[in-house]
Amino acid sequence: MTQIAARTPAPTGRDWFLAAVLSPSVITAVAVQGIGFLVWMLVVRHVKLGVAFAISGAFFYLLLALLSWLLYGERLTPWQWVGLVLISTGVALVSLTAQAG
C-alpha cells in the first residue's frame, strides 16, 4: 500500500483546491450546512432564541446517542441514559414554560 501511495503524486496548488472543492463529500457538506442554517433562521423567527437553542442542544445529544448506537454499536451506560432523560426533561420544561408565558 505504501508503494502505491509513493508512486501516486498528490495534487498540489490549484489542482488540489479544485479537487477538494468539487468533491461530492464537500458539496454535500456545504449543502447540508446551508439547509441547516436556513432551518435555524426559520426556527429563530418563530421561537425565542433561548428556547430554540435549548431544543437544538437536547436534540443534538439524542441524535448523537442514536447515531453512535446505529453506526458504531455503542451502548449507553445507565448513567448516560439518566443524563439524556434529565436533559430532555429540562428542555421539555423550558419549552412548556415558554409557550405558557
ABEGO torsion letter per residue (X at the ends): XAAAAAABBBBBEAAAAAAAAABAAAAAAAAAAAAAAAAAAAAAAABBAAAAAAAAAAAAAAAAAAAAAAAAGBBBBAAAAAAAAAAAAAAAAAAAAAAAX
